């Protein structure tokens, strides 16, 4: 998992409701994901990201409704995903998704999720 932090270069009068921002991530397998940013006060926006592929490079670019703010719009970079080496099997099974029949929740490796 990663958290990206962005700082506005423009003073926004209504940052919570007047500015929308997201980051587009592109993975090593061609997958793209859009993750929303949230305002964290003092001109700071954050985006949290969890990769779906364990190995490889992810590139990202930021998009902001206020394109005149270079601190929030048009930024780019990359992240390197590494295998999860956790000893806890709950974290090795992968992200959650719906089962093929849409009746259950399963992990990326197809093991079922059991809530207790």
C-alpha positions as CSV (number, residue, x, y, z in Angstrom):
1,X,0.0,0.0,0.0
2,X,1.1,3.6,-0.6
3,X,-0.1,7.0,0.2
4,X,0.7,10.0,-2.0
5,X,0.6,13.5,-0.7
6,X,-0.1,16.6,-2.8
7,X,0.2,20.3,-1.7
8,X,-1.9,23.0,-3.5
9,X,0.0,25.8,-5.1
10,X,-3.2,27.8,-5.3
11,X,-5.2,29.0,-2.3
12,X,-8.7,27.4,-2.8
13,X,-11.6,29.2,-1.1
14,X,-13.6,26.0,-0.8
15,X,-11.1,23.1,-0.9
16,X,-13.5,20.5,0.6
17,X,-16.4,21.1,-1.8
18,X,-14.9,23.2,-4.6
19,X,-12.0,21.0,-5.7
20,X,-12.1,17.5,-7.0
21,X,-9.0,15.4,-7.5
22,X,-8.1,11.9,-8.4
23,X,-5.0,9.9,-9.5
24,X,-4.9,7.5,-12.4
25,X,-2.6,4.5,-11.8
26,X,-1.4,2.2,-14.6
27,X,0.0,-1.2,-13.7
28,X,2.5,-3.5,-15.3
29,X,-0.2,-5.7,-16.8
30,X,-2.0,-2.8,-18.5
31,X,-4.6,-2.4,-15.8
32,X,-5.6,1.2,-14.9
33,X,-7.2,2.3,-11.7
34,X,-8.7,5.7,-10.7
35,X,-8.4,6.6,-7.0
36,X,-10.0,9.7,-5.4
37,X,-8.0,12.1,-3.4
38,X,-9.3,13.6,-0.2
39,X,-8.6,17.0,1.3
40,X,-6.6,16.7,4.6
41,X,-6.5,20.4,5.6
42,X,-3.9,23.1,5.1
43,X,-3.8,22.8,1.3
44,X,-3.0,19.1,1.5
45,X,-4.7,16.3,-0.5
46,X,-3.9,12.6,-0.1
47,X,-4.5,9.5,-2.2
48,X,-4.2,5.9,-0.9
49,X,-3.4,3.1,-3.3
50,X,-3.1,-0.7,-3.0
51,X,-1.8,-2.5,-6.0
52,X,-3.5,-5.6,-7.5
53,X,-0.3,-7.0,-9.0
54,X,2.5,-7.9,-6.6
55,X,5.5,-7.3,-8.8
56,X,6.2,-4.5,-11.2
57,X,6.1,-0.8,-11.7
58,X,3.0,1.3,-11.5
59,X,2.9,4.8,-13.0
60,X,0.5,7.5,-11.9
61,X,-0.7,11.0,-12.9
62,X,-2.8,13.4,-10.9
63,X,-6.0,15.1,-12.3
64,X,-7.6,18.1,-10.6
65,X,-10.7,20.1,-11.4
66,X,-8.6,23.2,-11.0
67,X,-6.1,22.7,-13.9
68,X,-4.3,25.9,-13.0
69,X,-2.9,24.4,-9.8
70,X,0.4,22.6,-10.6
71,X,0.6,21.2,-7.1
72,X,-2.5,19.1,-7.7
73,X,-2.9,18.8,-11.5
74,X,-0.5,17.1,-13.9
75,X,1.9,15.6,-11.4
76,X,3.2,12.1,-12.2
77,X,5.5,9.5,-10.8
78,X,5.9,5.8,-10.3
79,X,5.8,3.1,-7.6
80,X,7.4,-0.3,-7.5
81,X,5.2,-3.1,-6.2
82,X,6.9,-5.9,-4.3
83,X,5.6,-9.3,-3.1
84,X,3.8,-9.3,0.2
85,X,6.0,-11.1,2.7
86,X,3.6,-10.9,5.6
87,X,3.5,-14.0,7.8
88,X,-0.3,-13.4,8.3
89,X,-2.2,-15.4,5.6
90,X,-5.0,-12.8,5.7
91,X,-2.7,-10.3,4.0
92,X,-1.2,-12.8,1.4
93,X,-4.6,-13.7,-0.1
94,X,-5.0,-10.4,-2.0
95,X,-7.6,-7.8,-2.3
96,X,-11.3,-8.5,-1.9
97,X,-13.7,-8.9,-4.8
98,X,-17.1,-10.5,-5.5
99,X,-17.3,-14.2,-6.4
100,X,-18.2,-15.1,-10.0
101,X,-21.8,-15.8,-8.8
102,X,-21.9,-12.4,-7.0
103,X,-23.1,-14.1,-3.8
104,X,-19.9,-14.1,-1.7
105,X,-16.8,-12.1,-1.1
106,X,-13.5,-13.7,-2.0
107,X,-9.9,-12.8,-2.0
108,X,-7.8,-12.3,-5.2
109,X,-6.5,-15.9,-4.9
110,X,-10.1,-17.1,-4.8
111,X,-10.1,-18.1,-1.1
112,X,-13.4,-17.1,0.6
113,X,-13.6,-14.3,3.1
114,X,-14.9,-15.4,6.5
115,X,-16.1,-12.7,8.8
116,X,-16.3,-13.6,12.5
